[in-house]
């Protein structure tokens, strides 16, 4: 019988912590737990396998930036962690709103422990309850693995092999290539199989069925390697009230059998699967040695200058082919990979003209027809594959900034082809501030520099801040700023004079110019 998070929270060892669910309360009701861990390490996600209740005292979160806190939550959710419990108190007075929002969006139950309790006591009590369940799961998983091995020996099809596993875990299955091509599937009794575009480690609730309709359940994705390189993905959709932990354990136990079956049926294109593996390693922030290991197989020299590209869109899978065509023209070598709603790409640029080639890539992406709501970010140049995770992280940071309601994109960043293409080099100030200055510090600086302007806008519903920002971004070119704001030049002069009066005079030729420009950029955050 699966042990639910809602039941565990009522256990005396956790009840003493006065727990309150701050995010994804609906998901918490049906969340099944596999184990309880505690860790103060923010990079813990790759070491987890899914279904855990993770306990943390919040020490590392206090020193982390808002962006790193959000990424921490997203990484745990993508890994399939069951829930995150954070102890608040003197070290961390309350849960950051950014983490609550990220957890709600990802469907990861986020729990606040309002009283201090010994984590070791919780782990001993709850894990002892989970051990017997784990033994039963392993026994059934071994049965599934043995039965699938028999099917493989008899030359059965992938569908027949998957049907054996589906019958034991009572869930729908789909095996697909890394590019999304379905290799085999099996339905649970009276249920559906799984769509091929499920690309996170685990998805909770409202998983789309093959006909596009919503199907309540939990989708678990398990990589299937061939010769050590991820070549396919097994998606398991567990129906409501099904045993998620059994599906996870049995699916993992049967990976070797599926790898052998794939080796017989589809010798992998090493470059394609290595490119996917490389991008996934870059995305997860893997150690440099792993990147150096994967890069040559993907056709990328470890010392090459690379740039990361991230596209967030509801049609990421469909955009991949068009993206690959752009990369083929603009880059010497490239790799792409779809990770749920993100399309990730890595481009190798000519060593003698990296900056120019990067600019050409940005222009090419701005000419790519995409749907409304699609946002693309091009990361900075990275010297060597070891720095590719940094380029990708900076691109994601730019996308997060572009998602801000007050973000003011340059006209050239929103081309007629649709969508928005953000060059991270144009957001260097914003990225620096978002990563190294907390919200209160940014707000205090903006008020200090632009207080009278902000008060004027608030009182009179005017647009002096936007006017000043546009003028400064144009290099103090009044005529150009007037054109961008669609106002007469004389009106622009009147606005500027009013701004100068509020700010203590014309800032041109003074140190105030840089200070005001920085403040207008920070105000957008």
C-alpha positions as CSV (number, residue, x, y, z in Angstrom):
1,X,0.0,0.0,0.0
2,X,1.6,3.3,-1.1
3,X,2.5,5.7,1.7
4,X,1.2,9.2,1.0
5,X,2.7,12.5,1.9
6,X,-0.6,13.5,3.6
7,X,-0.3,10.5,5.9
8,X,3.4,11.2,6.7
9,X,2.7,14.8,7.7
10,X,0.4,13.5,10.4
11,X,3.1,11.3,11.9
12,X,4.1,12.5,15.4
13,X,7.7,13.2,14.3
14,X,6.6,15.7,11.6
15,X,3.6,17.0,13.4
16,X,6.0,18.4,16.0
17,X,7.5,20.6,13.3
18,X,4.1,22.4,12.9
19,X,4.2,21.8,9.1
20,X,2.2,24.0,6.7
21,X,1.9,23.3,3.0
22,X,2.8,26.6,1.2
23,X,2.6,25.4,-2.4
24,X,1.0,22.7,-4.5
25,X,-1.4,21.6,-1.8
26,X,-3.6,19.8,-4.3
27,X,-0.7,17.7,-5.5
28,X,0.3,16.9,-1.9
29,X,-2.9,14.9,-1.3
30,X,-1.9,12.3,-3.9
31,X,1.9,12.4,-3.6
32,X,3.5,9.0,-2.8
33,X,6.8,8.9,-1.0
34,X,9.7,6.5,-1.6
35,X,12.2,7.8,0.9
36,X,13.1,10.7,3.2
37,X,16.4,12.6,2.8
38,X,17.9,15.7,4.4
39,X,20.5,17.9,2.7
40,X,21.8,21.5,2.8
41,X,23.4,21.2,-0.6
42,X,21.6,23.1,-3.4
43,X,23.1,20.8,-6.1
44,X,21.4,17.7,-4.6
45,X,18.9,17.1,-7.4
46,X,21.1,14.9,-9.7
47,X,21.8,12.6,-6.7
48,X,18.1,11.9,-6.1
49,X,16.0,9.4,-8.1
50,X,12.4,10.6,-7.4
51,X,9.7,10.2,-4.8
52,X,11.8,11.6,-1.9
53,X,10.7,13.9,0.8
54,X,13.7,16.3,1.0
55,X,14.3,18.1,4.3
56,X,16.5,21.2,4.6
57,X,17.2,23.7,7.3
58,X,17.5,26.5,4.8
59,X,21.1,27.5,5.6
60,X,22.2,27.4,1.9
61,X,19.0,29.1,0.8
62,X,19.7,32.2,2.9
63,X,22.9,32.9,1.0
64,X,21.5,32.0,-2.4
65,X,20.2,34.5,-4.9
66,X,16.5,34.6,-5.9
67,X,17.4,33.0,-9.2
68,X,19.3,30.2,-7.6
69,X,16.4,29.5,-5.2
70,X,14.0,29.2,-8.1
71,X,16.4,27.0,-10.0
72,X,16.8,24.8,-6.9
73,X,13.0,24.2,-6.8
74,X,12.8,23.6,-10.5
75,X,15.6,21.1,-10.5
76,X,14.0,19.1,-7.6
77,X,10.6,19.1,-9.4
78,X,12.2,18.0,-12.7
79,X,13.9,15.1,-10.9
80,X,10.6,13.9,-9.6
81,X,11.1,14.7,-5.9
82,X,8.0,14.1,-3.9
83,X,8.1,17.2,-1.7
84,X,10.4,19.7,-0.2
85,X,10.2,20.7,3.5
86,X,12.1,23.8,4.6
87,X,12.7,24.7,8.3
88,X,12.1,28.4,9.1
89,X,13.2,30.3,12.1
90,X,16.2,32.4,13.0
91,X,18.3,31.4,9.9
92,X,15.5,31.7,7.4
93,X,12.6,33.7,8.9
94,X,10.1,32.7,6.1
95,X,9.9,31.0,2.8
96,X,10.9,33.3,-0.1
97,X,7.9,34.1,-2.3
98,X,9.9,33.2,-5.4
99,X,10.3,29.6,-4.1
100,X,6.6,29.4,-3.3
101,X,5.7,30.6,-6.8
102,X,8.2,28.3,-8.5
103,X,6.9,25.3,-6.5
104,X,3.3,26.1,-7.3
105,X,4.1,26.4,-11.0
106,X,6.1,23.1,-11.0
107,X,3.5,21.2,-8.9
108,X,6.1,20.4,-6.2
109,X,4.6,20.4,-2.7
110,X,6.5,22.9,-0.6
111,X,6.2,22.5,3.1
112,X,7.3,25.0,5.9
113,X,8.4,23.6,9.2
114,X,7.6,26.3,11.7
115,X,9.3,24.6,14.6
116,X,12.7,23.0,14.9
117,X,12.8,19.2,15.0
118,X,15.6,16.7,14.7
119,X,15.6,15.5,11.0
120,X,17.3,12.3,12.0
121,X,14.3,11.3,14.1
122,X,11.9,12.0,11.1
123,X,14.1,9.9,8.7
124,X,14.4,7.0,11.1
125,X,10.7,6.9,11.8
126,X,9.4,7.3,8.2
127,X,12.1,5.3,6.4
128,X,11.4,2.3,8.6
129,X,7.8,2.5,7.4
130,X,9.0,2.7,3.8
131,X,11.5,-0.2,3.9
132,X,8.9,-3.0,3.8
133,X,7.1,-1.4,0.9
134,X,10.5,-1.0,-0.9
135,X,11.2,-4.7,-0.5
136,X,7.8,-5.6,-2.0
137,X,8.4,-3.3,-4.9
138,X,11.9,-4.8,-5.6
139,X,10.4,-8.3,-5.6
140,X,7.7,-7.3,-8.2
141,X,10.2,-5.4,-10.2
142,X,12.5,-8.5,-10.4
143,X,9.4,-10.4,-11.6
144,X,8.8,-7.9,-14.4
145,X,12.5,-7.9,-15.4
146,X,12.6,-11.7,-15.6
147,X,9.4,-11.9,-17.6
148,X,10.6,-9.2,-20.1
149,X,13.9,-11.1,-20.5
150,X,12.0,-14.2,-21.4
151,X,10.0,-12.2,-24.0
152,X,13.3,-10.8,-25.4
153,X,14.8,-14.3,-25.7
154,X,11.7,-15.5,-27.6
155,X,12.0,-12.6,-30.1
156,X,8.9,-10.7,-28.9
157,X,8.2,-7.2,-30.2
158,X,8.8,-4.1,-28.1
159,X,5.0,-3.8,-27.7
160,X,4.8,-7.3,-26.3
161,X,7.7,-6.7,-23.9
162,X,6.2,-3.4,-22.7
163,X,2.8,-5.1,-22.2
164,X,4.4,-7.4,-19.6
165,X,5.6,-4.4,-17.6
166,X,2.4,-2.5,-18.1
167,X,0.5,-5.5,-16.6
168,X,2.6,-5.6,-13.5
169,X,2.7,-1.9,-12.7
170,X,-0.8,-1.3,-14.0
171,X,0.2,1.7,-16.0
172,X,0.4,2.8,-19.6
173,X,3.9,2.8,-21.3
174,X,5.5,4.4,-24.3
175,X,9.1,3.9,-25.5
176,X,10.4,6.7,-27.8
177,X,13.7,7.8,-29.2
178,X,15.4,11.0,-27.9
179,X,13.9,12.8,-30.9
180,X,10.4,11.8,-30.0
181,X,9.8,8.9,-32.5
182,X,7.6,6.2,-30.8
183,X,9.3,2.7,-30.8
184,X,6.7,0.8,-28.8
185,X,3.8,1.2,-26.4
186,X,1.4,-0.6,-24.1
187,X,-1.8,0.4,-22.4
188,X,-2.8,-0.3,-18.9
189,X,-6.0,-2.3,-18.5
190,X,-8.7,0.1,-19.7
191,X,-6.2,3.0,-19.9
192,X,-4.1,5.0,-22.3
193,X,-0.5,5.1,-23.3
194,X,1.7,8.1,-22.9
195,X,2.4,11.0,-25.3
196,X,6.0,11.3,-26.6
197,X,6.5,14.9,-25.6
198,X,6.7,14.3,-21.8
199,X,10.2,15.4,-21.2
200,X,10.6,16.1,-17.5
201,X,11.7,13.4,-15.1
202,X,8.2,13.3,-13.6
203,X,5.0,15.1,-14.3
204,X,2.1,15.3,-11.8
205,X,-1.6,15.4,-12.8
206,X,-3.4,16.3,-16.0
207,X,-1.0,14.4,-18.3
208,X,-2.2,14.6,-21.9
209,X,-3.4,11.3,-23.4
210,X,-2.6,10.3,-27.0
211,X,-5.7,12.0,-28.2
212,X,-4.7,15.3,-26.6
213,X,-7.3,15.0,-23.9
214,X,-6.3,15.6,-20.2
215,X,-5.7,12.4,-18.2
216,X,-5.2,12.6,-14.5
217,X,-2.2,10.7,-13.4
218,X,1.6,10.9,-12.9
219,X,4.0,10.5,-15.8
220,X,7.5,9.1,-15.0
221,X,10.3,9.3,-17.6
222,X,13.2,7.0,-17.5
223,X,16.2,7.2,-19.8
224,X,17.2,4.0,-21.7
225,X,20.9,4.1,-22.7
226,X,22.5,2.1,-25.5
227,X,26.3,1.7,-25.1
228,X,26.3,4.2,-22.3
229,X,24.6,7.0,-24.2
230,X,20.9,7.9,-23.6
231,X,19.1,6.7,-26.8
232,X,15.5,6.3,-25.8
233,X,13.1,7.3,-23.0
234,X,10.5,5.1,-21.3
235,X,7.4,7.1,-20.2
236,X,5.1,5.5,-17.6
237,X,1.8,7.1,-16.9
238,X,0.4,5.9,-13.6
239,X,-3.4,6.4,-13.2
240,X,-4.9,8.1,-10.1
241,X,-4.4,6.0,-7.0
242,X,-1.9,3.8,-8.8
243,X,1.4,2.8,-7.2
244,X,3.9,5.5,-8.4
245,X,6.8,4.0,-6.5
246,X,6.3,0.5,-8.0
247,X,6.2,2.0,-11.5
248,X,9.4,3.9,-10.8
249,X,11.3,0.9,-9.3
250,X,10.1,-1.6,-11.9
251,X,10.8,0.8,-14.8
252,X,14.3,1.3,-13.6
253,X,14.8,-2.4,-13.1
254,X,13.8,-3.1,-16.7
255,X,16.1,-0.6,-18.3
256,X,18.9,-3.1,-19.1
257,X,16.4,-5.4,-20.8
258,X,15.1,-2.6,-23.0
259,X,18.7,-1.5,-23.8
260,X,19.4,-5.0,-25.1
261,X,16.2,-4.9,-27.1
262,X,17.1,-1.6,-28.6
263,X,20.6,-2.7,-29.4
264,X,19.1,-5.5,-31.5
265,X,16.6,-3.3,-33.3
266,X,18.0,0.2,-33.8
267,X,21.8,0.7,-33.6
268,X,21.9,4.3,-32.5
269,X,23.3,7.3,-34.5
270,X,26.0,8.0,-32.0
271,X,26.4,11.7,-32.9
272,X,22.7,12.5,-32.4
273,X,22.4,10.6,-29.1
274,X,25.7,12.0,-27.8
275,X,24.6,15.5,-28.7
276,X,21.4,15.0,-26.7
277,X,23.4,13.5,-23.8
278,X,25.8,16.5,-23.9
279,X,23.0,19.0,-23.8
280,X,21.3,17.3,-20.9
281,X,24.7,17.3,-19.1
282,X,25.1,21.0,-19.8
283,X,21.6,21.7,-18.6
284,X,22.1,19.8,-15.3
285,X,25.5,21.6,-14.7
286,X,27.5,18.4,-14.9
287,X,31.2,18.3,-14.0
288,X,33.7,19.4,-16.7
289,X,35.1,15.8,-17.1
290,X,31.7,14.6,-18.1
291,X,31.3,17.3,-20.7
292,X,34.8,16.6,-22.1
293,X,33.8,12.9,-22.3
294,X,30.6,13.6,-24.3
295,X,31.7,16.5,-26.6
296,X,33.9,14.5,-29.0
297,X,31.2,11.9,-29.7
298,X,28.8,14.8,-30.5
299,X,31.3,16.2,-33.0
300,X,32.3,19.1,-30.8
301,X,35.9,19.9,-29.8
302,X,36.2,20.4,-26.0
303,X,38.2,23.6,-26.6
304,X,35.8,25.1,-29.1
305,X,34.0,28.4,-28.5
306,X,30.3,27.7,-28.0
307,X,27.1,29.6,-27.3
308,X,23.9,28.2,-25.8
309,X,20.4,29.0,-27.1
310,X,17.2,28.5,-25.1
311,X,13.7,28.7,-26.6
312,X,10.6,28.6,-24.4
313,X,7.5,27.8,-26.3
314,X,4.4,25.6,-26.2
315,X,5.6,24.2,-29.6
316,X,9.3,23.5,-28.8
317,X,9.2,20.0,-30.4
318,X,7.9,21.4,-33.6
319,X,10.5,24.2,-33.6
320,X,13.4,21.9,-33.4
321,X,13.7,21.1,-37.1
322,X,13.6,24.8,-38.0
323,X,16.2,25.5,-35.3
324,X,18.5,22.8,-36.6
325,X,18.4,24.4,-40.1
326,X,19.4,27.8,-38.6
327,X,22.2,26.2,-36.6
328,X,23.4,24.3,-39.7
329,X,23.9,27.6,-41.6
330,X,25.3,29.7,-38.7
331,X,27.4,27.2,-36.7
332,X,30.3,24.8,-37.5
333,X,28.8,22.1,-35.3
334,X,25.6,22.0,-33.2
335,X,23.4,19.9,-31.1
336,X,19.7,20.4,-30.0
337,X,17.4,18.9,-27.5
338,X,13.8,19.4,-26.4
339,X,13.3,19.5,-22.6
340,X,9.6,19.8,-22.0
341,X,8.7,23.4,-23.0
342,X,12.4,24.3,-23.5
343,X,14.3,23.8,-26.8
344,X,18.0,23.8,-25.9
345,X,20.8,24.2,-28.5
346,X,24.6,24.5,-28.5
347,X,26.4,26.1,-31.4
348,X,30.1,25.9,-32.1
349,X,31.3,29.2,-33.7
350,X,34.4,29.9,-35.9
351,X,37.4,30.5,-33.7
352,X,38.5,33.6,-35.7
353,X,35.2,35.5,-35.8
354,X,33.2,34.3,-32.8
355,X,31.5,37.7,-32.0
356,X,30.4,38.3,-35.6
357,X,29.1,34.7,-36.0
358,X,27.2,35.1,-32.8
359,X,25.6,38.3,-34.0
360,X,24.6,36.5,-37.2
361,X,23.0,33.7,-35.2
362,X,21.0,36.2,-33.2
363,X,19.8,37.9,-36.5
364,X,18.9,34.5,-38.0
365,X,16.9,33.5,-35.0
366,X,15.0,36.8,-35.2
367,X,14.0,35.8,-38.7
368,X,12.7,32.4,-37.6
369,X,8.8,32.3,-37.8
370,X,7.5,31.3,-34.4
371,X,4.3,31.4,-32.5
372,X,3.1,34.2,-30.2
373,X,4.5,33.8,-26.7
374,X,7.7,32.1,-27.9
375,X,10.8,33.6,-26.2
376,X,14.3,32.9,-27.3
377,X,17.6,33.8,-25.5
378,X,21.1,33.6,-26.9
379,X,23.8,33.1,-24.2
380,X,27.2,34.7,-24.1
381,X,30.3,33.2,-25.8
382,X,31.8,30.4,-23.7
383,X,35.5,29.5,-24.1
384,X,35.4,25.7,-24.2
385,X,32.7,23.1,-23.5
386,X,33.4,23.3,-19.8
387,X,31.9,26.8,-19.8
388,X,28.8,25.8,-21.7
389,X,26.7,25.4,-18.5
390,X,27.4,29.1,-17.7
391,X,26.3,30.2,-21.1
392,X,23.1,28.2,-20.8
393,X,22.5,29.6,-17.2
394,X,22.9,33.2,-18.4
395,X,20.4,32.5,-21.3
396,X,17.9,31.1,-18.8
397,X,18.4,34.1,-16.6
398,X,17.7,36.4,-19.5
399,X,14.5,34.5,-20.2
400,X,13.4,34.9,-16.6
401,X,14.0,38.6,-16.9
402,X,12.1,38.8,-20.1
403,X,9.1,37.1,-18.4
404,X,8.9,40.0,-16.0
405,X,5.7,42.0,-16.7
406,X,7.7,45.3,-16.6
407,X,10.4,44.1,-19.0
408,X,10.7,46.5,-21.9
409,X,12.1,44.7,-25.0
410,X,14.0,46.7,-27.7
411,X,12.0,47.0,-30.9
412,X,14.6,44.9,-32.8
413,X,14.2,42.1,-30.3
414,X,10.6,41.5,-31.3
415,X,10.8,40.9,-35.0
416,X,7.8,40.6,-37.5
417,X,8.3,36.8,-37.5
418,X,6.8,36.7,-34.1
419,X,8.0,35.9,-30.6
420,X,10.8,37.6,-28.8
421,X,14.6,37.1,-29.2
422,X,16.7,38.3,-26.3
423,X,20.4,38.8,-26.7
424,X,21.9,38.3,-23.2
425,X,24.6,40.9,-23.9
426,X,21.9,43.5,-24.0
427,X,20.9,42.5,-20.5
428,X,24.3,42.4,-18.9
429,X,23.3,45.0,-16.2
430,X,20.0,43.3,-15.4
431,X,21.6,39.8,-15.2
432,X,24.3,41.1,-12.8
433,X,21.8,42.8,-10.6
434,X,19.4,39.8,-10.6
435,X,22.1,37.4,-9.6
436,X,24.0,39.5,-7.1
437,X,21.6,42.2,-5.6
438,X,18.5,41.3,-3.7
439,X,15.2,42.9,-4.4
440,X,15.4,45.3,-1.5
441,X,18.8,46.6,-2.5
442,X,17.7,47.2,-6.1
443,X,14.5,48.9,-5.0
444,X,16.4,51.2,-2.6
445,X,18.8,52.2,-5.3
446,X,16.0,53.0,-7.8
447,X,14.2,55.1,-5.2
448,X,17.3,56.9,-4.4
449,X,18.1,57.9,-8.0
450,X,14.6,58.2,-9.4
451,X,12.3,58.9,-6.4
452,X,10.8,62.2,-7.7
453,X,10.2,60.7,-11.2
454,X,8.5,57.7,-9.8
455,X,6.3,59.8,-7.5
456,X,5.3,62.0,-10.5
457,X,4.3,58.9,-12.5
458,X,2.3,57.6,-9.5
459,X,0.6,60.9,-8.9
460,X,-0.2,61.9,-12.4
461,X,-0.3,58.5,-14.2
462,X,2.5,59.8,-16.5
463,X,5.2,57.9,-18.4
464,X,8.3,59.8,-17.4
465,X,10.2,56.7,-16.3
466,X,9.6,55.0,-19.6
467,X,10.5,58.2,-21.4
468,X,13.8,58.5,-19.6
469,X,14.7,54.8,-20.1
470,X,14.1,55.0,-23.8
471,X,16.1,58.2,-24.1
472,X,19.0,56.8,-22.2
473,X,18.9,53.5,-24.1
474,X,19.1,55.4,-27.4
475,X,22.3,57.1,-26.3
476,X,20.5,60.3,-25.4
477,X,19.3,60.7,-29.0
478,X,16.1,62.8,-28.5
479,X,14.9,62.3,-32.1
480,X,15.3,58.5,-32.0
481,X,13.7,58.3,-28.6
482,X,10.7,60.3,-29.9
483,X,10.3,57.9,-32.8
484,X,10.4,54.9,-30.5
485,X,7.8,56.4,-28.2
486,X,5.7,57.7,-31.1
487,X,5.6,61.3,-29.8
488,X,6.4,64.6,-31.4
489,X,9.9,65.8,-30.9
490,X,8.7,69.0,-29.1
491,X,6.7,66.8,-26.7
492,X,9.8,64.8,-26.1
493,X,11.8,67.9,-25.3
494,X,9.1,69.0,-22.8
495,X,9.1,65.6,-21.1
496,X,12.9,65.6,-20.8
497,X,12.9,69.1,-19.3
498,X,10.4,67.9,-16.7
499,X,12.6,64.9,-16.0
500,X,15.7,67.1,-15.7
501,X,13.9,69.4,-13.2
502,X,12.9,66.4,-11.1
503,X,16.4,64.8,-11.2
504,X,18.4,67.9,-10.5
505,X,19.4,69.0,-14.0
506,X,20.5,67.7,-17.4
507,X,22.7,64.6,-16.6
508,X,24.7,64.7,-19.8
509,X,28.4,65.2,-19.2
510,X,28.1,64.3,-15.5
511,X,28.4,61.1,-13.4
512,X,24.7,61.2,-12.9
513,X,24.1,59.9,-16.4
514,X,25.4,56.4,-15.7
515,X,23.7,56.4,-12.3
516,X,20.3,57.3,-13.8
517,X,20.8,54.8,-16.7
518,X,21.5,52.0,-14.2
519,X,18.5,52.9,-12.1
520,X,16.1,52.8,-15.1
521,X,17.4,49.3,-16.0
522,X,17.0,48.1,-12.5
523,X,13.5,49.6,-12.3
524,X,12.4,47.0,-14.9
525,X,13.3,44.2,-12.6
